[in-house]
């Protein structure tokens, strides 16, 4: 289970809910876009996608594996 909060627009706000991740190799992520305009999201992600996002110099990505850790 992961916190889920995805703004509808860049820099927007969202309401955090809790989502059950799909079966398989999923993790919780907290992703921050620091520039040019601060934005973020929290959600379930395939581990492989999360690891790819983590390689981007334009994102700050936290990957975790326990309930609501993001």
Beta strands, then each sheet from edge to edge (+ up, - down):
strand 1: 2-6
strand 2: 17-19
strand 3: 26-33
strand 4: 39-46
strand 5: 60-64
sheet 1: 2+ 1- 4+ 3- 5+
end
